[in-house]
């Protein structure tokens, strides 16, 4: 996978992360959200953040091997 592909994937993951964060924020603001859904969203946020980090590391390695 090229550095550009990894960066594109990281951007897609960041968009998903932002959507989950927004949903969690709305859940918190209304106060009537499900605690189970909030826990689920927190898990999603953690997984997405890890996936973004992995993609950025791949991009860095790919960029280094291209140099």
GUPA-659938 format. One record per residue: residue in three letters; x, y, z of N, C-alpha, C in turn; residue number from 1. Coordinates in steps of 0.001 Angstrom, whole numbers. Each point is the difference from the previous one (the first is absolute). Layout:
% residues N
NODE   rest       npx       npy       npz      capx      capy      capz       cpx       cpy       cpz    nr
NODE    ALA         X         Y         Z         X         Y         Z         X         Y         Z   NUM
...
This chain:
% residues 67
NODE   rest       npx       npy       npz      capx      capy      capz       cpx       cpy       cpz    nr
NODE    UNK       854     -1183         0      -854      1183         0       892      1236         0     1
NODE    UNK      -339       974      -830       803      1208       -95      -320       962      1149     2
NODE    UNK       873       974       166      -210      1006      1040     -1298       756      -246     3
NODE    UNK      -277       323     -1262     -1233       726      -323     -1243      -812       350     4
NODE    UNK        56     -1297      -276     -1140      -859       318      -222       -79      1507     5
NODE    UNK      1087      -106       743      -103       -43      1454      -542      1309       553     6
NODE    UNK       442      1118      -567      -504      1298       456     -1482       168      -331     7
NODE    UNK      -405      -472     -1164     -1415        65      -371      -826      -839       964     8
NODE    UNK       485     -1187       314      -703      -882       944       -70       658      1376     9
NODE    UNK      1087       633       429        17       691      1297     -1031      1122        21    10
NODE    UNK      -123       725     -1104      -992      1080       -73     -1425      -558       103    11
NODE    UNK      -247     -1127      -651     -1312      -633        86      -303      -429      1436    12
NODE    UNK       995      -573       653      -171      -423      1387      -226      1196       915    13
NODE    UNK       707      1090      -260      -188      1211       802     -1425       550      -152    14
NODE    UNK      -552       -86     -1196     -1378       443      -214      -963      -860       811    15
NODE    UNK       238     -1305        13      -842      -896       800       170       289      1486    16
NODE    UNK      1227       284       418       273       320      1384      -748      1265       406    17
NODE    UNK        30       994      -852      -699      1256       282     -1511      -217        91    18
NODE    UNK      -548      -844      -871     -1431      -288        36      -383      -690      1315    19
NODE    UNK       825      -933       443      -280      -693      1262       127       962      1176    20
NODE    UNK      1002       875       -54       180       987      1068     -1186       951        75    21
NODE    UNK      -492       416     -1160     -1159       887       -51     -1230      -688       578    22
NODE    UNK      -189     -1261      -355     -1148      -740       540        96      -126      1520    23
NODE    UNK      1198      -273       504       194      -101      1450      -278      1343       664    24
NODE    UNK       445      1065      -620      -242      1337       538     -1499       307        51    25
NODE    UNK      -724      -368     -1048     -1448       224       -29      -702      -841      1054    26
NODE    UNK       460     -1220       174      -565      -884      1013       172       624      1380    27
NODE    UNK      1174       563       223       308       624      1281      -820      1273       205    28
NODE    UNK      -178       774     -1060      -709      1276       105     -1482      -197       304    29
NODE    UNK      -604     -1020      -582     -1435      -213       216      -272      -629      1351    30
NODE    UNK       947      -765       501      -179      -604      1301      -935     -1193        25    31
NODE    UNK      -651      -282     -1113      -928     -1124       -12       522     -1162      -831    32
NODE    UNK      1284        31      -287       601     -1057      -810       242     -1261       806    33
NODE    UNK       165     -1071      -714       247     -1294       611      1455      -106       475    34
NODE    UNK       200      -377      1256      1373      -210       470       702     -1094      -806    35
NODE    UNK      -757      -999      -434       602     -1066      -799       514       544     -1324    36
NODE    UNK      -771       896      -615       440       603     -1260      1233       858       221    37
NODE    UNK        44       721      1114      1167       834       303      1249      -869       152    38
NODE    UNK      -133     -1119       670      1136      -913       177       425      -565     -1350    39
NODE    UNK      -982      -340      -823       290      -506     -1344       768      1042      -818    40
NODE    UNK      -442      1242        78       670      1078      -737      1426       223       496    41
NODE    UNK       193       -88      1302      1351       158       537       922     -1102      -521    42
NODE    UNK      -523     -1215      -103       776     -1095      -572       336       263     -1459    43
NODE    UNK      -987       503      -751       224       338     -1408      1071      1071      -132    44
NODE    UNK       -77      1009       855       991      1079       -46      1401      -547       236    45
NODE    UNK       142      -885       963      1307      -580       298       518      -817     -1188    46
NODE    UNK      -866      -813      -582       393      -825     -1145       376       862     -1204    47
NODE    UNK      -792      1023      -256       277       868     -1140      1299       776       198    48
NODE    UNK       229       480      1206      1237       736       278      1210      -904      -220    49
NODE    UNK      -104     -1251       427      1100      -942      -205       204      -267     -1493    50
NODE    UNK     -1087      -152      -741       102      -254     -1440       630      1194      -723    51
NODE    UNK      -355      1216       419       604      1201      -596      1504        -3       258    52
NODE    UNK       377      -293      1223      1420       -38       348       744     -1030      -851    53
NODE    UNK      -600     -1169      -187       632     -1044      -815       166       455     -1449    54
NODE    UNK     -1013       657      -553        84       480     -1380      1073      1068      -146    55
NODE    UNK       107       872       982      1035      1031       -54      1397      -613        87    56
NODE    UNK       129     -1043       804      1292      -688        81       326      -668     -1331    57
NODE    UNK      -999      -611      -648       204      -609     -1308       441      1056     -1010    58
NODE    UNK      -668      1151        32       344      1081      -930      1429       461       235    59
NODE    UNK       382        99      1248      1359       433       326      1019     -1013      -495    60
NODE    UNK      -285     -1282       205       920     -1038      -477        81         5     -1527    61
NODE    UNK     -1164       141      -650       -30        20     -1466       764      1206      -532    62
NODE    UNK      -166      1141       638       707      1204      -432      1502      -166       202    63
NODE    UNK       383      -666      1089      1412      -234       275       631      -956      -998    64
NODE    UNK      -755      -984      -431       551      -969      -964        50       576     -1421    65
NODE    UNK      -798      1041      -239        18       655     -1309      1150       976      -139    66
NODE    UNK       533       434      1136      1075      1019       -14      1320      -571      -434    67
